[in-house]
Amino acid sequence: MTSGIVVRRVRAADYAAYGARFAALAARSREPNPHMSPAAVSAARVLVPEDGIVILAAWLSEALGSERLTGLWALRRKRDWRTGFAAALTAPLLPLYEVSSLPVLDADQAEDVMQAMLRHILAAGDLPRTLSLPLLPLEGPAFAALREACRATCSRLSTSERWQRPVMVAQPGDDAERYLRRALGQSYKKRMQQFRAIARHGAVSFERFRGAAARDALPDFLALEASGWKGKAGTAIARLPQAGAYFDSLATQFAASDALQLDTLRLDGRPLAMGLLIESAGTRHFLKIAYDEEQARHSPGRALTIAMLQADFAGTPPTLFDSGAGDGVDAGTYVWGERRAMGNALIRLGEPEPGLPEGAARLRQGLRALRARLQRKRAKTVA
């Protein structure tokens, strides 16, 4: 392990000044995660008390007494039935909307930084030794570094749910058609016919807003989401004051660095579907999608993703597009052809044997499986 790495905690209020340092770290990372950024943490403070946020920053000592930021992990203190009522640290801060539990690690120091972070938590007298990571990629260099750090610290890493998340990773020479043919496979002809058929019902147009323009268009996105079943059920963002304040802050923070994007597919000038995205170091991350439920026959969500992909390849596509899809989302809803293994993970630091958190995770998994069976049974009864 590199002795030149030291881990310190950063106050959430002070972390707002880390924008340039975080951006430089993300550019050196193989797996940027915008939800660890100062912008995301600042927005999360709308919903998360400051004393519940734990930010670990890893620094590498360099020549002339200077230091370089080599790792960043924003975590939240948590204690509820999902952890067996044991104290835990969870990432990301707001798993409902965010897409990855991974810290951001310098590619050249990933294993050493990850071990230093786990050892810091182990040595701290005021931090829980259970990590709850509900949106953990189970492959890639950051996960490999985390797994090795668990081995080195005699810690137990377990997963209670696994799923495949759609992502896009373009290959050299790809254009929109080549990528879609590869991603859609045998369904390419059918899906593209469905997409082109929308034009028979009116004029189809696509708009991409960036930065401040995307922020200004956010009310249109929220109104579209609230026009459907979520609005009627009271779960749309516009119906939830705290969630609305969070999204307003998140959009404002990312727009300030031109890292906010809002894509809109229109039919006769009316929004058919809209997608809200954020960026980090050449990667793009889907936050939420909204669509006109009265136009469901056009598969508006899939149509939007096709239009987005075409726009991406008309310019410079991202190195990675993360759909952010959770374990309850049908991967076939999207057109991105690659898959990333994801899991709901628990880490018991320095504890090789299972305990209450693992029991709670198994209970949650069992309850979700029971709910799914009951839903399938009701669907068959209605049919």
C-alpha positions as CSV (number, residue, x, y, z in Angstrom):
1,M,0.0,0.0,0.0
2,T,1.3,3.5,-0.9
3,S,2.2,5.2,2.4
4,G,1.9,8.6,0.8
5,I,-1.9,8.5,0.7
6,V,-3.8,10.1,3.6
7,V,-7.6,10.3,4.0
8,R,-9.3,13.2,5.6
9,R,-12.9,14.2,6.1
10,V,-14.3,17.3,4.4
11,R,-17.3,19.2,5.9
12,A,-20.2,19.3,3.5
13,A,-20.3,23.1,3.6
14,D,-16.6,23.3,2.7
15,Y,-16.9,20.7,-0.1
16,A,-18.7,23.2,-2.3
17,A,-15.3,24.8,-3.1
18,Y,-13.9,21.5,-4.4
19,G,-15.4,21.9,-7.9
20,A,-12.1,22.3,-9.9
21,R,-10.3,19.6,-7.9
22,F,-13.2,17.1,-8.3
23,A,-13.3,17.8,-12.0
24,A,-9.6,17.1,-12.3
25,L,-10.0,13.9,-10.3
26,A,-12.9,12.7,-12.5
27,A,-10.8,13.3,-15.6
28,R,-8.2,10.9,-14.2
29,S,-10.7,8.3,-13.1
30,R,-11.8,5.4,-15.3
31,E,-15.3,5.6,-13.8
32,P,-16.5,9.2,-13.1
33,N,-19.5,9.5,-10.8
34,P,-21.2,12.9,-10.9
35,H,-23.2,12.0,-7.8
36,M,-20.0,12.3,-5.7
37,S,-19.4,15.9,-7.0
38,P,-19.7,19.1,-5.0
39,A,-22.8,20.0,-7.1
40,A,-24.6,16.8,-6.2
41,V,-23.7,17.0,-2.5
42,S,-24.7,20.6,-2.3
43,A,-28.1,19.7,-3.8
44,A,-28.5,16.8,-1.5
45,R,-28.2,19.0,1.5
46,V,-31.7,20.2,0.8
47,L,-32.9,16.8,2.0
48,V,-30.0,15.4,4.0
49,P,-28.9,17.0,7.3
50,E,-25.3,18.2,7.2
51,D,-24.3,16.2,10.2
52,G,-25.5,13.1,8.4
53,I,-23.0,13.5,5.5
54,V,-19.5,12.0,5.6
55,I,-17.2,13.0,2.8
56,L,-13.9,11.1,2.6
57,A,-11.1,12.8,0.5
58,A,-7.9,10.9,-0.2
59,W,-4.7,12.8,-0.9
60,L,-1.4,11.7,-2.4
61,S,1.7,13.6,-1.2
62,E,3.9,14.9,-4.0
63,A,7.1,16.9,-4.3
64,L,7.6,20.2,-2.6
65,G,5.0,19.4,0.0
66,S,2.0,19.5,-2.3
67,E,-0.9,17.1,-2.4
68,R,-3.1,15.8,-5.2
69,L,-6.7,14.6,-4.7
70,T,-6.8,10.9,-5.6
71,G,-10.2,9.8,-4.2
72,L,-13.6,11.1,-3.1
73,W,-16.5,9.3,-1.5
74,A,-19.6,11.0,-0.2
75,L,-21.6,8.9,2.2
76,R,-24.6,9.3,4.5
77,R,-25.2,8.0,8.0
78,K,-28.1,5.7,8.1
79,R,-30.0,3.4,10.6
80,D,-33.3,1.7,9.7
81,W,-34.8,-1.7,9.1
82,R,-32.9,-2.1,5.8
83,T,-29.7,-2.3,7.9
84,G,-31.1,-4.4,10.7
85,F,-31.3,-1.1,12.7
86,A,-27.5,-1.2,12.8
87,A,-25.7,2.1,12.1
88,A,-24.4,2.2,8.6
89,L,-22.9,4.5,5.9
90,T,-24.6,4.5,2.6
91,A,-23.8,5.9,-0.9
92,P,-25.0,7.6,-2.8
93,L,-26.6,10.2,-0.6
94,L,-30.1,9.9,-2.3
95,P,-30.3,6.4,-3.8
96,L,-33.9,7.2,-5.1
97,Y,-32.5,9.4,-7.9
98,E,-28.8,8.7,-8.2
99,V,-27.1,6.0,-10.2
100,S,-23.9,4.7,-8.5
101,S,-22.5,3.9,-5.1
102,L,-18.9,4.0,-6.3
103,P,-16.3,6.5,-5.1
104,V,-14.3,8.4,-7.7
105,L,-10.8,7.1,-7.7
106,D,-7.6,8.2,-9.5
107,A,-6.9,5.4,-12.0
108,D,-3.3,5.2,-11.1
109,Q,-3.9,4.9,-7.4
110,A,-7.3,3.1,-7.2
111,E,-6.4,0.1,-5.1
112,D,-4.3,2.1,-2.6
113,V,-6.9,4.8,-2.3
114,M,-9.7,2.3,-1.7
115,Q,-7.8,0.5,1.0
116,A,-6.9,3.8,2.6
117,M,-10.6,4.8,2.7
118,L,-11.7,1.5,4.3
119,R,-8.9,1.6,6.8
120,H,-9.9,5.2,7.7
121,I,-13.4,4.1,8.5
122,L,-12.2,1.1,10.5
123,A,-9.9,3.3,12.6
124,A,-12.5,6.0,13.2
125,G,-14.3,5.8,16.5
126,D,-17.3,7.7,15.3
127,L,-18.1,5.9,12.0
128,P,-20.2,2.8,11.5
129,R,-18.4,-0.3,10.2
130,T,-21.3,-1.3,7.9
131,L,-21.5,0.2,4.4
132,S,-24.8,0.0,2.5
133,L,-24.2,0.3,-1.3
134,P,-27.6,-0.2,-3.0
135,L,-26.4,0.9,-6.5
136,L,-23.0,-0.8,-6.8
137,P,-21.5,-1.7,-10.2
138,L,-20.2,-5.3,-9.8
139,E,-17.6,-5.0,-12.5
140,G,-14.9,-2.6,-13.6
141,P,-11.7,-1.2,-12.0
142,A,-13.4,0.6,-9.1
143,F,-15.3,-2.5,-8.1
144,A,-12.1,-4.6,-8.4
145,A,-10.3,-2.1,-6.1
146,L,-13.2,-2.2,-3.6
147,R,-13.2,-6.0,-3.6
148,E,-9.4,-6.2,-3.1
149,A,-9.7,-3.6,-0.3
150,C,-12.3,-5.8,1.4
151,R,-10.0,-8.8,1.2
152,A,-7.1,-6.8,2.6
153,T,-9.2,-5.5,5.6
154,C,-10.8,-8.9,6.3
155,S,-14.2,-7.4,5.4
156,R,-17.3,-9.1,4.1
157,L,-18.9,-8.0,0.9
158,S,-22.3,-9.5,0.0
159,T,-25.1,-8.7,-2.5
160,S,-28.8,-9.3,-2.0
161,E,-30.1,-8.3,-5.4
162,R,-28.5,-8.2,-8.8
163,W,-29.6,-6.9,-12.2
164,Q,-28.3,-5.8,-15.6
165,R,-28.3,-2.0,-16.3
166,P,-28.4,-0.8,-19.9
167,V,-25.4,1.4,-20.8
168,M,-23.9,2.7,-24.1
169,V,-20.3,2.2,-24.9
170,A,-19.6,3.3,-28.5
171,Q,-17.0,1.5,-30.5
172,P,-14.5,3.1,-33.0
173,G,-16.2,3.7,-36.3
174,D,-19.8,3.6,-34.9
175,D,-22.5,5.8,-36.3
176,A,-26.1,5.9,-35.1
177,E,-27.3,3.2,-37.6
178,R,-24.4,0.9,-37.0
179,Y,-24.8,1.2,-33.2
180,L,-28.6,0.7,-33.3
181,R,-28.3,-2.4,-35.6
182,R,-25.8,-4.0,-33.1
183,A,-27.7,-2.9,-30.0
184,L,-31.2,-3.9,-31.2
185,G,-30.2,-7.0,-33.1
186,Q,-33.1,-8.9,-34.6
187,S,-35.6,-6.2,-33.3
188,Y,-33.8,-3.4,-35.2
189,K,-36.2,-3.4,-38.2
190,K,-39.4,-3.5,-36.0
191,R,-38.2,-0.8,-33.5
192,M,-37.1,1.6,-36.3
193,Q,-40.4,1.1,-38.1
194,Q,-42.2,2.0,-34.9
195,F,-40.0,5.1,-34.5
196,R,-40.5,6.3,-38.0
197,A,-44.3,5.6,-37.8
198,I,-44.6,8.5,-35.3
199,A,-44.2,10.9,-38.2
200,R,-47.5,9.7,-39.7
201,H,-49.3,11.4,-36.8
202,G,-47.7,14.8,-37.0
203,A,-44.5,16.7,-37.2
204,V,-41.7,15.1,-35.1
205,S,-38.9,17.3,-33.8
206,F,-36.0,16.8,-31.3
207,E,-34.5,19.5,-29.1
208,R,-31.4,19.4,-26.9
209,F,-30.9,22.0,-24.2
210,R,-27.6,22.5,-22.3
211,G,-26.6,24.4,-19.3
212,A,-28.7,27.4,-18.4
213,A,-31.2,26.6,-21.2
214,A,-31.7,23.1,-19.8
215,R,-32.3,24.6,-16.4
216,D,-34.8,27.0,-17.8
217,A,-36.7,24.1,-19.4
218,L,-36.9,22.1,-16.2
219,P,-40.5,23.3,-15.3
220,D,-41.7,21.8,-18.6
221,F,-40.1,18.5,-17.7
222,L,-41.7,18.6,-14.2
223,A,-45.1,19.5,-15.7
224,L,-44.9,16.5,-18.2
225,E,-44.1,14.1,-15.4
226,A,-47.0,15.5,-13.2
227,S,-49.4,15.1,-16.1
228,G,-49.4,11.3,-15.8
229,W,-50.1,8.7,-13.1
230,K,-47.4,10.0,-10.9
231,G,-49.2,13.3,-10.7
232,K,-52.4,11.6,-9.8
233,A,-50.7,9.5,-7.2
234,G,-49.0,12.5,-5.7
235,T,-45.5,11.0,-6.3
236,A,-44.4,13.3,-9.2
237,I,-41.5,15.6,-8.3
238,A,-43.8,18.7,-8.7
239,R,-46.1,17.3,-6.1
240,L,-43.3,16.8,-3.5
241,P,-41.9,20.1,-2.2
242,Q,-38.7,18.7,-0.8
243,A,-38.0,16.6,-4.0
244,G,-38.8,19.6,-6.1
245,A,-36.3,21.8,-4.1
246,Y,-33.7,19.1,-4.5
247,F,-34.1,18.9,-8.3
248,D,-34.2,22.6,-8.6
249,S,-30.9,22.9,-6.7
250,L,-29.3,19.9,-8.6
251,A,-30.3,21.4,-12.0
252,T,-28.9,24.9,-11.0
253,Q,-25.6,23.4,-9.7
254,F,-24.9,21.3,-12.8
255,A,-26.1,24.0,-15.2
256,A,-23.5,26.4,-13.8
257,S,-20.8,24.1,-15.2
258,D,-22.6,23.3,-18.4
259,A,-23.1,19.7,-17.2
260,L,-26.9,19.6,-17.3
261,Q,-28.8,18.4,-20.4
262,L,-32.5,18.1,-21.2
263,D,-33.6,16.3,-24.3
264,T,-37.1,16.7,-25.7
265,L,-38.9,14.7,-28.5
266,R,-41.9,16.6,-29.7
267,L,-45.0,15.7,-31.8
268,D,-46.7,18.7,-33.4
269,G,-44.8,20.9,-31.0
270,R,-46.0,19.1,-27.8
271,P,-43.6,17.1,-25.7
272,L,-43.8,13.4,-26.4
273,A,-41.0,12.5,-24.0
274,M,-38.2,14.3,-22.1
275,G,-35.0,13.1,-20.5
276,L,-32.9,14.9,-17.8
277,L,-29.2,14.1,-17.7
278,I,-26.0,15.2,-16.0
279,E,-22.4,14.8,-17.2
280,S,-18.9,14.2,-15.7
281,A,-15.6,13.8,-17.5
282,G,-17.1,12.8,-20.8
283,T,-19.7,10.4,-19.4
284,R,-23.4,11.0,-19.4
285,H,-25.8,9.8,-16.7
286,F,-29.6,9.6,-17.0
287,L,-31.5,11.1,-14.0
288,K,-35.2,10.8,-15.0
289,I,-37.5,10.4,-18.0
290,A,-41.0,11.8,-18.4
291,Y,-43.5,11.1,-21.2
292,D,-47.0,11.8,-22.4
293,E,-49.0,8.8,-21.3
294,E,-51.8,9.6,-23.8
295,Q,-49.2,8.8,-26.5
296,A,-48.2,5.4,-25.1
297,R,-49.0,3.7,-28.4
298,H,-45.8,5.4,-29.8
299,S,-43.6,3.9,-27.1
300,P,-42.4,7.5,-26.3
301,G,-39.6,6.5,-23.9
302,R,-38.0,4.2,-26.4
303,A,-38.5,6.7,-29.2
304,L,-36.8,9.4,-27.1
305,T,-33.8,7.2,-26.5
306,I,-33.4,6.5,-30.2
307,A,-33.6,10.3,-31.0
308,M,-31.0,10.9,-28.2
309,L,-28.7,8.3,-29.6
310,Q,-29.0,9.8,-33.1
311,A,-28.2,13.2,-31.7
312,D,-25.2,11.8,-29.8
313,F,-23.6,10.3,-32.9
314,A,-24.3,13.4,-34.9
315,G,-21.8,15.1,-32.6
316,T,-19.4,13.5,-30.2
317,P,-21.0,10.6,-28.3
318,P,-20.1,10.2,-24.6
319,T,-17.5,7.6,-23.7
320,L,-20.2,6.0,-21.5
321,F,-23.9,6.6,-21.2
322,D,-25.4,5.2,-18.0
323,S,-29.1,4.7,-18.1
324,G,-29.4,4.7,-14.3
325,A,-32.0,1.9,-14.6
326,G,-32.8,0.2,-11.3
327,D,-33.5,-3.5,-10.7
328,G,-37.2,-3.1,-11.4
329,V,-36.8,-1.6,-14.9
330,D,-37.0,-3.8,-18.0
331,A,-33.7,-3.4,-19.8
332,G,-35.5,-3.8,-23.1
333,T,-37.2,-0.4,-22.6
334,Y,-34.0,1.3,-23.7
335,V,-32.0,1.0,-26.9
336,W,-28.5,1.1,-25.4
337,G,-27.0,-2.2,-26.2
338,E,-24.4,-2.9,-23.4
339,R,-25.1,-4.1,-20.0
340,R,-23.5,-3.4,-16.6
341,A,-23.9,-5.9,-13.7
342,M,-25.3,-4.1,-10.7
343,G,-26.1,-5.1,-7.2
344,N,-27.5,-4.0,-3.8
345,A,-24.4,-4.6,-1.7
346,L,-23.4,-4.6,2.0
347,I,-19.9,-4.4,3.4
348,R,-19.1,-5.3,7.0
349,L,-15.7,-3.8,7.6
350,G,-13.4,-6.1,9.6
351,E,-16.3,-8.6,10.0
352,P,-15.9,-11.8,7.9
353,E,-19.1,-13.3,9.3
354,P,-22.7,-12.2,8.4
355,G,-24.8,-10.3,11.0
356,L,-28.0,-8.3,11.4
357,P,-27.5,-6.1,8.2
358,E,-27.3,-9.3,6.0
359,G,-30.4,-10.7,7.7
360,A,-32.3,-7.5,7.0
361,A,-31.1,-7.6,3.4
362,R,-32.4,-11.2,3.0
363,L,-35.7,-10.2,4.5
364,R,-36.0,-7.2,2.1
365,Q,-35.2,-9.5,-0.8
366,G,-37.8,-12.0,0.3
367,L,-40.5,-9.3,0.7
368,R,-39.7,-8.0,-2.8
369,A,-39.9,-11.4,-4.3
370,L,-43.3,-12.0,-2.5
371,R,-44.6,-8.7,-3.8
372,A,-43.6,-9.6,-7.3
373,R,-45.3,-12.9,-7.1
374,L,-48.5,-11.3,-5.9
375,Q,-48.4,-8.7,-8.7
376,R,-48.0,-11.5,-11.3
377,K,-50.9,-13.4,-9.7
378,R,-53.2,-10.3,-9.8
379,A,-52.2,-9.7,-13.4
380,K,-53.2,-13.2,-14.4
381,T,-56.5,-12.9,-12.5
382,V,-57.3,-9.7,-14.3
383,A,-56.4,-11.2,-17.7
